[in-house]
């Protein structure tokens, strides 16, 4: 049977329009495998296709971030329709749920595309050895990123049971049917592979690309390092969070990273980050949307539609939106909280409220890295560094704010303040669920227009998502979650 590979040639026209080889690529959407990698342009198109997978509307194109906010406790639900994730908000999804199956499918599709690219470029002579290493490193970054999403969604938290059931670890390409059966590796094995991929990616990724858009939308060295700070934080491996952070965070104020022509640092104007198409210094990794019909997320999947245009979900009165920081004109972040006609507080970070919804989606920001570092430093009793990093994040939005002794005077107080700052700074960006689960905390009960969602104990089966029915039906070695 002749093998075929799907190829996306429309990802980020702005990213690749300067490449003549890509523009010369044949227009078919399905081409024989033997010619899919026979020109530099086609190889670049396959590499770009990996990022297109992340842009999927069921993943970081919108819906996956919404799922993580719906499952946590900062948002109430307005819409009882299953299509808008009411069952997700109600903590009541089954293995047959479309969303449960879609996230799994999107991630493993991206993983397989990464595996194919890696296998095809090992030993290739179509592009230079250096460029092949660059592309392979990007594929390893994408593979690690997807496995990290999957392991947090479908397996128990690392700090609860690292020897428990993880995921099928697929590291070789699947290009024909009949290769589905694979048992679940342990949670620790999956995390080990994620970090191995990121370490190897860091080694071979470039320091920078030629344009600001490429720097935020393709993986580079600092992108892999920044993601490692997140992974190690989930593992509570604070020493590694610190050592990785120190690669891209200067030791003194102003905290920043400079290499070649690339600089990463906090944006001076917080609102600028959420201007729709931000490519500035704070963006370490972002999902962009080009001005094409093929890069338009469907309405119900788009962040602005869910947070602001309808809204499907709104900020609960009992959540972080009631904190004085988000209700004071002294803090710039309060400007991204609004009130709708129903007198509900809504998030205005993603502001393109009419179709097409093409807000760039921030995935890794420099502010997160500083907060990851701050938490790790506090846990290792370097309270002065932790306070300095925390203060940098707060003072960016409120230059005159001085933390009180009650907020930062002890290790416990400082950690609680750092966690609150994460809730404020990263609100609506998909972090709250991860932060609750990595600290092994109950998912609190919450209220919405459609009723009350129950609290979820760490020991409850719905603390994580079930293994999708589609995987169970096609993988004979798959064991469901208990």
Wavefront OBJ file of the C-alpha trace (Angstrom):
o trace
v 0.000 0.000 0.000
v 1.414 3.377 -1.016
v 1.868 5.589 2.029
v 0.577 9.162 2.110
v 1.301 12.021 4.488
v -0.974 14.978 5.092
v 0.821 18.245 4.649
v -0.252 21.751 5.703
v 1.076 24.459 3.439
v -0.927 27.322 4.819
v 0.488 27.701 8.340
v 1.560 31.265 8.993
v 1.897 32.707 5.529
v 3.656 35.607 7.198
v 6.192 33.207 8.680
v 7.146 31.550 5.418
v 6.243 33.879 2.574
v 9.881 34.881 2.215
v 10.865 31.286 1.453
v 10.766 30.645 -2.307
v 11.077 26.887 -1.881
v 7.878 26.757 0.159
v 5.978 28.807 -2.403
v 7.060 26.358 -5.102
v 5.648 23.367 -3.216
v 2.950 21.429 -5.056
v -0.566 22.413 -3.933
v -2.012 18.992 -3.110
v -3.119 18.399 0.480
v -2.105 14.732 0.316
v 1.109 13.689 -1.373
v 3.048 10.415 -1.583
v 5.398 9.912 1.353
v 8.402 9.327 -0.877
v 8.218 12.885 -2.248
v 6.995 14.661 0.911
v 10.564 15.314 2.031
v 12.435 15.625 -1.264
v 12.880 19.421 -1.320
v 13.864 21.946 1.368
v 10.519 23.676 0.909
v 8.529 20.522 1.563
v 10.567 19.756 4.673
v 9.935 23.271 5.972
v 6.224 22.807 5.240
v 6.202 19.576 7.258
v 7.929 21.359 10.128
v 5.397 24.188 9.990
v 2.665 21.549 10.000
v 3.741 20.529 13.519
v 2.883 23.993 14.800
v -0.373 23.849 12.863
v -1.313 20.860 15.042
v -0.929 23.015 18.173
v -3.127 25.644 16.550
v -6.023 23.164 16.311
v -9.182 24.669 17.805
v -9.544 21.649 20.116
v -6.080 22.351 21.512
v -4.184 25.630 21.975
v -6.281 27.238 19.265
v -8.692 27.802 22.147
v -10.656 24.909 23.540
v -7.947 23.189 25.622
v -7.301 26.421 27.530
v -11.027 26.846 28.132
v -11.286 23.252 29.379
v -8.574 23.866 31.963
v -10.335 26.998 33.189
v -13.753 25.299 33.215
v -12.398 22.415 35.282
v -10.852 24.804 37.825
v -12.650 27.294 40.050
v -12.253 30.842 38.730
v -15.113 30.747 36.214
v -18.837 30.124 36.311
v -20.726 28.641 33.364
v -23.535 30.501 31.580
v -24.435 27.962 28.903
v -25.821 24.505 29.674
v -25.213 23.284 26.136
v -22.932 20.252 25.892
v -21.267 21.851 22.859
v -19.923 24.659 25.052
v -18.461 22.295 27.645
v -21.162 22.301 30.314
v -20.226 18.732 31.295
v -16.584 19.786 31.566
v -17.525 22.610 33.940
v -19.816 20.234 35.880
v -16.899 17.768 36.309
v -18.974 15.084 34.628
v -17.342 13.963 31.383
v -17.428 10.347 30.200
v -14.902 8.472 28.094
v -17.262 8.883 25.130
v -17.292 12.676 25.417
v -16.210 14.317 22.151
v -13.899 16.745 23.927
v -12.170 13.930 25.828
v -11.559 12.144 22.546
v -10.623 15.265 20.568
v -7.804 16.469 22.824
v -6.269 12.982 22.865
v -6.544 12.674 19.087
v -5.061 16.102 18.353
v -2.083 15.541 20.644
v -1.265 12.064 19.364
v -1.641 13.255 15.770
v 0.973 15.935 16.495
v 3.183 13.389 18.249
v 3.027 11.049 15.271
v 3.761 13.880 12.852
v 6.782 14.728 15.003
v 7.930 11.103 14.973
v 7.638 10.971 11.176
v 9.634 14.161 10.735
v 12.370 12.963 13.079
v 12.679 9.634 11.258
v 12.759 11.242 7.805
v 15.389 13.826 8.693
v 17.862 11.507 10.375
v 20.611 11.236 7.776
v 18.862 13.369 5.145
v 20.932 15.161 2.506
v 18.077 17.331 1.222
v 18.893 20.051 3.757
v 22.096 20.796 5.629
v 22.950 18.817 8.745
v 22.557 21.949 10.865
v 19.102 22.712 9.465
v 18.012 19.088 9.872
v 19.048 19.237 13.536
v 17.046 22.449 13.920
v 13.906 20.828 12.484
v 14.364 17.632 14.529
v 14.760 19.736 17.669
v 11.502 21.531 16.863
v 9.783 18.171 16.444
v 11.103 17.019 19.830
v 9.826 20.223 21.421
v 6.357 19.672 19.924
v 6.360 16.028 21.011
v 7.330 16.979 24.571
v 4.750 19.760 24.667
v 1.954 17.409 23.609
v 2.950 14.644 26.015
v 3.008 17.205 28.819
v -0.564 18.253 27.992
v -1.703 14.637 27.830
v -0.044 13.462 31.041
v -1.589 16.302 33.028
v -5.037 15.671 31.563
v -5.372 11.885 31.552
v -3.059 10.711 34.359
v -2.748 11.340 38.080
v -0.507 14.202 39.230
v 3.184 13.341 39.325
v 3.445 14.129 43.039
v 0.496 11.870 43.846
v 1.647 8.687 42.127
v 4.601 8.962 39.769
v 4.625 5.171 39.364
v 0.982 5.104 38.326
v -0.518 4.617 34.868
v 0.720 7.190 32.395
v 0.294 7.095 28.620
v 1.196 4.969 25.617
v 4.675 6.250 24.776
v 4.836 6.393 21.000
v 8.278 7.362 19.707
v 8.242 5.705 16.284
v 6.121 6.723 13.281
v 2.802 5.082 12.500
v 2.118 5.339 8.769
v -0.109 2.286 8.272
v -3.078 0.818 10.126
v -2.753 -2.033 12.593
v -0.095 -0.586 14.881
v -2.357 0.700 17.631
v -1.740 -1.734 20.479
v 0.588 -0.258 23.101
v 0.402 -0.450 26.890
v 0.600 2.589 29.139
v 4.030 3.574 30.420
v 4.291 4.917 33.951
v 3.830 8.591 34.731
v 7.520 8.895 35.628
v 8.608 7.340 32.316
v 6.524 9.880 30.401
v 8.006 12.799 32.342
v 11.498 11.423 31.791
v 10.858 11.347 28.036
v 9.415 14.869 28.063
v 12.526 16.236 29.733
v 14.842 14.188 27.523
v 13.170 15.672 24.442
v 13.426 19.188 25.848
v 17.077 18.793 26.792
v 17.915 17.533 23.300
v 15.780 20.244 21.720
v 17.598 22.933 23.700
v 20.936 21.671 22.393
v 19.989 21.910 18.702
v 17.479 24.756 18.561
v 18.691 28.177 17.391
v 19.059 31.094 19.752
v 16.786 33.176 17.546
v 15.057 33.429 14.175
v 15.045 36.223 11.640
v 11.806 38.000 12.600
v 9.823 38.747 15.780
v 6.946 36.589 14.480
v 9.187 33.586 13.995
v 10.767 34.127 17.402
v 7.433 33.830 19.179
v 5.886 31.092 17.022
v 8.737 28.614 16.525
v 10.710 26.872 19.267
v 14.140 28.269 20.084
v 16.560 27.548 22.934
v 14.816 29.795 25.435
v 11.457 28.224 24.521
v 12.656 24.751 25.501
v 14.263 26.086 28.680
v 11.119 27.984 29.689
v 8.944 24.907 29.215
v 11.358 22.910 31.368
v 10.800 25.353 34.234
v 7.090 24.551 33.991
v 7.608 20.778 33.842
v 10.016 20.745 36.769
v 7.642 22.928 38.797
v 4.879 20.363 38.264
v 7.286 17.732 39.594
v 8.219 19.967 42.554
v 11.852 19.611 41.473
v 12.745 23.082 42.677
v 16.499 22.781 42.205
v 15.984 22.103 38.506
v 13.449 24.926 38.174
v 16.115 27.252 39.561
v 18.970 25.974 37.395
v 16.881 26.152 34.214
v 15.490 29.577 35.109
v 18.965 30.932 35.670
v 19.774 30.204 32.018
v 17.230 32.806 30.891
v 16.789 35.107 33.909
v 19.522 37.521 34.916
v 20.656 37.428 38.536
v 19.644 41.014 39.293
v 16.936 43.522 38.441
v 15.886 44.159 35.736
v 15.395 40.466 35.114
v 15.836 39.616 31.455
v 17.482 37.307 28.928
v 19.602 38.509 26.038
v 21.281 36.323 23.407
v 22.205 37.428 19.916
v 19.547 39.911 18.863
v 16.898 38.278 21.068
v 15.708 39.788 24.329
v 13.085 38.329 26.652
v 11.826 40.480 29.508
v 8.602 41.753 31.023
v 6.639 44.043 28.759
v 6.452 47.501 30.316
v 2.768 47.831 29.403
v 0.746 44.779 30.471
v -2.194 45.588 28.196
v 0.080 45.530 25.156
v 0.539 41.768 25.516
v -3.143 41.244 24.762
v -3.490 43.513 21.777
v -4.449 40.708 19.403
v -1.137 40.078 17.618
v 1.597 40.651 20.199
v 5.166 39.675 19.210
v 7.125 41.594 21.841
v 9.761 40.742 24.416
v 7.490 38.925 26.886
v 6.289 36.357 24.362
v 8.440 33.240 24.613
v 6.009 30.979 22.758
v 2.712 31.999 21.183
v 0.123 30.449 18.872
v -0.470 33.039 16.122
v -3.278 33.245 13.614
v -2.591 34.554 10.126
v -5.148 36.574 8.212
v -6.542 33.616 6.275
v -9.836 31.770 6.341
v -7.999 28.537 7.100
v -6.647 29.985 10.350
v -9.905 31.068 11.911
v -11.073 29.143 14.985
v -14.763 28.302 15.062
v -16.718 30.673 17.291
v -17.457 28.279 20.150
v -13.769 27.375 20.401
v -12.280 30.879 20.384
v -11.042 32.411 23.627
v -12.682 35.811 23.097
v -16.014 34.181 22.274
v -15.971 32.109 25.468
v -14.646 34.812 27.794
v -16.160 37.992 26.433
v -18.372 37.911 23.344
v -21.087 35.664 24.775
v -19.653 34.933 27.407
v -19.863 31.164 27.857
v -17.917 31.409 31.111
v -17.623 34.371 33.476
v -15.471 35.264 36.459
v -17.016 34.042 39.710
v -17.513 36.485 42.548
v -15.785 34.059 44.922
v -12.689 33.740 42.753
v -9.564 35.798 42.177
v -11.561 38.502 40.363
v -12.675 39.768 43.784
v -9.093 40.386 44.895
v -8.282 44.055 45.534
v -5.517 43.947 42.908
v -8.054 43.329 40.145
v -10.371 45.984 41.537
v -7.899 48.839 41.813
v -7.062 51.382 39.156
v -3.508 51.330 40.510
v -2.882 47.925 38.906
v -2.927 47.776 35.114
v -4.304 44.250 35.163
v -7.623 45.504 36.490
v -8.183 47.063 33.069
v -8.610 43.593 31.582
v -11.566 42.825 33.832
v -14.958 44.095 32.656
v -18.626 43.785 33.502
v -21.283 42.626 31.046
v -24.986 43.444 30.754
v -25.823 40.658 33.214
v -23.550 42.335 35.797
v -21.064 39.482 35.547
v -17.325 40.079 35.619
v -15.697 39.005 32.364
v -12.131 38.629 31.151
v -11.043 41.071 28.424
v -7.548 39.695 27.703
v -8.727 38.368 24.356
v -10.603 41.214 22.804
v -11.368 40.343 19.160
v -15.048 39.738 19.877
v -16.408 39.358 16.347
v -15.610 36.620 13.864
v -13.017 35.814 12.747
v -11.434 35.403 16.190
v -7.711 35.733 15.560
v -6.255 36.758 18.910
v -2.729 35.378 19.254
v -2.723 32.831 22.102
v 0.089 33.223 24.660
v 1.454 29.822 25.676
v 4.667 30.731 27.537
v 5.265 34.261 28.824
v 8.344 35.618 30.574
v 6.162 36.534 33.568
v 5.384 32.850 34.090
v 9.093 31.984 34.088
v 9.745 34.617 36.767
v 6.917 33.248 38.903
v 8.097 29.662 38.419
v 11.559 30.767 39.542
v 10.122 32.718 42.496
v 8.184 29.716 43.774
v 11.187 27.424 43.462
v 13.480 29.943 45.178
v 11.025 30.307 48.072
v 10.836 26.546 48.464
v 14.639 26.448 48.630
v 14.657 29.238 51.255
v 16.114 31.901 48.992
v 13.445 34.329 50.122
v 15.269 37.437 48.937
v 15.404 36.214 45.317
v 11.812 34.982 45.496
v 10.637 38.399 46.721
v 12.643 40.219 44.062
v 11.118 38.121 41.260
v 7.616 38.467 42.696
v 8.062 42.207 43.064
v 9.193 42.513 39.450
v 5.940 40.966 38.261
v 3.781 43.088 40.574
v 5.610 46.340 39.935
v 5.296 45.952 36.191
v 1.532 46.443 36.635
v 1.666 48.621 39.759
v 5.054 50.389 40.029
v 4.368 51.841 43.466
v 3.253 48.641 45.212
v 5.267 47.444 48.209
v 4.507 44.014 49.650
v 3.813 44.013 53.384
v 5.498 41.737 55.914
v 2.219 39.886 56.243
v 2.429 39.040 52.522
v 6.123 38.117 52.231
v 7.604 38.083 55.757
v 7.717 34.296 56.109
v 8.271 31.434 53.711
v 4.640 30.280 53.954
v 3.283 33.784 53.502
v 5.578 34.362 50.536
v 4.519 31.138 48.836
v 0.845 31.993 49.297
v 1.467 35.440 47.807
v 3.333 33.956 44.833
v 0.444 31.551 44.201
v -2.043 34.416 44.352
v 0.109 36.434 41.965
v 0.014 33.503 39.514
v -3.793 33.509 39.714
v -3.872 37.239 39.008
v -1.176 37.406 36.337
v -2.079 34.240 34.405
v -5.861 34.438 34.770
v -7.668 32.808 31.854
v -4.488 31.453 30.242
v -5.107 27.847 31.301
v -2.884 27.580 34.404
v -5.284 27.373 37.334
v -6.102 23.664 37.002
v -2.424 22.729 36.670
v -1.585 24.767 39.766
v -4.302 23.092 41.840
v -3.396 19.594 40.724
v 0.375 19.889 41.083
v -0.178 21.026 44.691
v -2.622 18.126 45.186
v -5.503 20.400 46.085
v -9.219 19.738 45.878
v -10.977 21.244 42.879
v -13.406 23.556 44.712
v -17.138 23.645 44.188
v -18.308 26.607 42.094
v -21.473 28.386 41.068
v -22.679 29.368 37.626
v -25.862 30.300 35.830
v -26.479 26.618 35.118
v -26.209 25.570 38.770
v -23.457 24.392 41.075
v -20.560 22.153 40.158
v -19.427 19.847 42.976
v -16.004 19.867 44.560
v -13.682 17.135 43.339
v -11.367 15.384 45.783
v -7.859 14.390 44.775
v -8.912 10.774 45.291
v -11.991 11.089 43.043
v -12.014 9.385 39.644
v -12.994 12.650 37.926
v -9.957 14.519 39.273
v -8.482 13.617 35.890
v -10.170 12.866 32.590
v -11.021 9.295 31.569
v -9.079 7.558 28.834
v -11.045 8.228 25.604
v -13.378 5.547 24.316
v -11.774 5.843 20.885
v -8.388 4.809 22.261
v -9.866 1.961 24.298
v -11.675 0.577 21.242
v -8.580 0.606 18.999
v -5.790 -0.200 21.479
v -6.235 -3.667 22.962
v -3.523 -3.039 25.535
v -5.053 0.181 26.858
v -6.143 0.087 30.510
v -8.836 2.648 31.463
v -8.407 4.980 34.397
v -9.987 3.552 37.561
l 1 2 3 4 5 6 7 8 9 10 11 12 13 14 15 16 17 18 19 20 21 22 23 24 25 26 27 28 29 30 31 32 33 34 35 36 37 38 39 40 41 42 43 44 45 46 47 48 49 50 51 52 53 54 55 56 57 58 59 60 61 62 63 64 65 66 67 68 69 70 71 72 73 74 75 76 77 78 79 80 81 82 83 84 85 86 87 88 89 90 91 92 93 94 95 96 97 98 99 100 101 102 103 104 105 106 107 108 109 110 111 112 113 114 115 116 117 118 119 120 121 122 123 124 125 126 127 128 129 130 131 132 133 134 135 136 137 138 139 140 141 142 143 144 145 146 147 148 149 150 151 152 153 154 155 156 157 158 159 160 161 162 163 164 165 166 167 168 169 170 171 172 173 174 175 176 177 178 179 180 181 182 183 184 185 186 187 188 189 190 191 192 193 194 195 196 197 198 199 200 201 202 203 204 205 206 207 208 209 210 211 212 213 214 215 216 217 218 219 220 221 222 223 224 225 226 227 228 229 230 231 232 233 234 235 236 237 238 239 240 241 242 243 244 245 246 247 248 249 250 251 252 253 254 255 256 257 258 259 260 261 262 263 264 265 266 267 268 269 270 271 272 273 274 275 276 277 278 279 280 281 282 283 284 285 286 287 288 289 290 291 292 293 294 295 296 297 298 299 300 301 302 303 304 305 306 307 308 309 310 311 312 313 314 315 316 317 318 319 320 321 322 323 324 325 326 327 328 329 330 331 332 333 334 335 336 337 338 339 340 341 342 343 344 345 346 347 348 349 350 351 352 353 354 355 356 357 358 359 360 361 362 363 364 365 366 367 368 369 370 371 372 373 374 375 376 377 378 379 380 381 382 383 384 385 386 387 388 389 390 391 392 393 394 395 396 397 398 399 400 401 402 403 404 405 406 407 408 409 410 411 412 413 414 415 416 417 418 419 420 421 422 423 424 425 426 427 428 429 430 431 432 433 434 435 436 437 438 439 440 441 442 443 444 445 446 447 448 449 450 451 452 453 454 455 456 457 458 459 460 461 462 463 464 465 466 467 468 469 470 471 472 473 474 475 476 477 478 479 480 481 482
